[in-house]
Amino acid sequence: MDITVNILLTIATAATPLLIAAIGELVVERSGVLNLGVEGMMIMGAVGGFGAGYLTGSPWIGLLAAIVVGALFSLLFAVMTLSLATNQVATGLSLTLLGLGLSGMMGTSFVGQPGQRLPNLDIPGLSSIPVVGKLVFGQDPVFYISIVLTAAVMWFLFRTRTGLTLRSIGDSHTSAHALGIQVIRYRYLAVIFGGACAGLAGGHLSLVYTPQWVENMSAGRGWIALALVVFASWRPWRVLAGAYIFGAVWIGQLHAQAFGIPIPSQMLSSLPYLATVVVLVLISRNKRLTMMNTPASLGQPFVPDR
Amino acid sequence: MSANHDSANLLEVRGLTKIFGTLTACNHVDLNIAKGEIHALLGENGAGKSTLVKMLFGSLEPNSGEIFWDGQPVRIASPGAAKKLGIGMVFQHFSLFEALTAAENIALSLDDGSPISSIAAKARALSYSYGLPLDPESLVGDLSVGERQRIEIIRCLLQTPQLIILDEPTSVLTPQEADKLFETLERLRSEGKSILYISHRLEEVKRICDRATVLRHGKVVGHCNPRQETAASLARMMVGNEVKAVVRAPAEGIETAPALLEIRALTRKPATPFSIPLRNINLTVRAGEVIGIAGVAGNGQGEFFESVSGEALQPEAGSVRIRGKDAGGMSITGRRLMGAAFVPEERLGHGAAPRMKLSENLLLSRHATDGKAFVGSGGMVKSAAIYAASQRIIEVMDVRKSAPDPEAAALSGGNLQKFIVGRELDRKPSVMVVNQPTWGVDAGAAAHIRQALIELARSGSAVLVISQDLDELFEISDAIAVMHNGELSKPLPIAEATFEKIGLLMGGAEPGHAEHTLETA
């Protein structure tokens, strides 16, 4: 029983950063902006979070720093693509490259240093209930943030007027502009929100997942988050499902490798990617629903003519 | 026009000027709109109507000039500012969001923050009171163009504007839908609202407008009361000289002429959720005749053109036959080699590659059919021959351009259209299929293109024209078929066709018992 609970806990830990980064990117893409810099913003969040935690001794300050660093880093992307109308794909890619390089440089003195770890939630009584106690009341704080965040984004996008406006901008920025909606302002806010989420996801890596700083420690998770958004056809609950499928198969194949199952480890390592793609493709079979949820102006620069 | 700020004027515009690069789109334009009048803004494509309207709605900033609203000078910096003043706009190319519902679309333009359900109820009530029934829950992507326009109008009315600007509102409507719109406009006028009505359809303007301002090449060339003018005199003001009438010699011996283009039980599933399936389409176009296909935009004409031209292939090879041979599985080039030529609706992207020169665009569509003339041994391109051919087309079609061999995108829409049609006519194809031959082309050039299509047919080719412009179809066709919801009616010989009959077919009714379609939601 304990083993099962522990496996479930590790799955949640593996899925949480993917979920947070993907939910942030989902909001960005729903506004019609394609930010390929998730990996870069994530690793900047990781190094910023570790650094602040290490220097102040408080993992909470570290987590806050991760969010702020991610948001600030995305601001660079926003200025380039929204105010200067640069190509979003090229700018996003450079953001990732810049983030990977910059974080490596900033983190040289952190390598090998002991980090701060965010404590797991511990509610006396509740957390010691068998099975459920640990799963529901005993996880790390970022796990709860990720679940609340997903629900909040769903509510925001589909239940509020501001969310409707954001979706309309993603559908057609020219129509939105013609109605007098401040396209650029909304997109700035969306991009910064996405950056903050990516930063938080990075903070989870260096303050919860493995509380230390290792260069390149995001290890492609930003790219997986990006792919999740597309395969989940821009729907929050599907992003959640995708992140957890990925996490589950990831942990599963690690255990399979440990048991020495006679399948080449490379095959096993590719399983999470394969499984996630297959499952998400299956649930987005409905072409009509997919079309309706795809932001039609995704990736197109918007320059109002004056 | 007097220069004092008359309080009866809701909007006054003085010397409004907008310059794009070297082009003066609007040149010291003056315009007065009184309270409670329907004011027409007339002009050809490129006369500056859209530019003027965009400045009034705040989406373009004038270089100079003044705007007075209720006698007060105002600066309209954004569409939001225009809305605050009380200016509402119904756009020509609709500013709707396809992936959202009608109610959500309406909610987006209202700033009051009330819940969607109450907006939906208000919209439904208003739409019925104006006789423009609307289902707020429906998804815009699923709606016909006429229904989409209702949403635009209702959305505009819910903002309770004092001035409503309508940009070419009837170009997408059936004649019966247009009648409904005119009733609505007359009712709005009786409620004291002002309407700025932009159109190039002169009969409409004569029918509903109280005054007209005519623009030509960015300048106001006159004001008039359209009711006291004839369509011909209005056209003269717009164009600046007489427009040559198109002459259609009667077609002879068509019944026995060979069928050059045959469509047999053409059926196609929708490629995207918003596209129209084609249902069992049958049509024969014989040598010597022009067949017109009418229909409200978005009823399958685009899908039909793709299937005929070979942009989309058919599983049944016999569903499209060119000069007696199966062509359903052939590519565009294959069909061209069989003697067909095609002019798609989208000029940039389908008809021409925007960033390539005209001569290069010529080669792109004719490298296979005119291989000997344009491509030498070893696949080398004969630039001189291509250049000469493109210059010949430019001369025949009177294409106006700024450089000897400009990029396609550098031409105005009308001039590029002349080149694209000319490029295909120059081959003397035995089958010619054209989608919207004169969309956005000025009156003189449109007459030229129409005459050329008739002459091509009379010289022994089969010509198929898809158009939303009924006047055009009546001018050039020997028979008119109507496309509605992916189905094609039987062609009606031009002698039997009337606007009413065609209009009812466009609305989806069988001739004779049609009224119900106009009344239901």
Chai-1 contact restraints between the chains, C-beta under 6 A:
chainA,res_idxA,chainB,res_idxB,connection_type,confidence,min_distance_angstrom,max_distance_angstrom,comment,restraint_id
A,L164,B,E104,contact,1.0,0.0,6.0,A-B,restraint_1
A,S168,B,F97,contact,1.0,0.0,6.0,A-B,restraint_2
A,S168,B,L108,contact,1.0,0.0,6.0,A-B,restraint_3
A,D171,B,F97,contact,1.0,0.0,6.0,A-B,restraint_4
A,D171,B,A99,contact,1.0,0.0,6.0,A-B,restraint_5
A,S172,B,F97,contact,1.0,0.0,6.0,A-B,restraint_6
A,S175,B,S95,contact,1.0,0.0,6.0,A-B,restraint_7
A,S175,B,F97,contact,1.0,0.0,6.0,A-B,restraint_8
A,A178,B,P79,contact,1.0,0.0,6.0,A-B,restraint_9
A,A178,B,S95,contact,1.0,0.0,6.0,A-B,restraint_10
A,L179,B,L108,contact,1.0,0.0,6.0,A-B,restraint_11
A,L179,B,S109,contact,1.0,0.0,6.0,A-B,restraint_12
A,G180,B,S78,contact,1.0,0.0,6.0,A-B,restraint_13
A,G180,B,P79,contact,1.0,0.0,6.0,A-B,restraint_14
A,G180,B,G80,contact,1.0,0.0,6.0,A-B,restraint_15
A,G180,B,K83,contact,1.0,0.0,6.0,A-B,restraint_16
A,K287,B,P273,contact,1.0,0.0,6.0,A-B,restraint_17
A,R288,B,P273,contact,1.0,0.0,6.0,A-B,restraint_18
A,M291,B,P273,contact,1.0,0.0,6.0,A-B,restraint_19
A,M292,B,A99,contact,1.0,0.0,6.0,A-B,restraint_20
A,R306,B,E61,contact,1.0,0.0,6.0,A-B,restraint_21
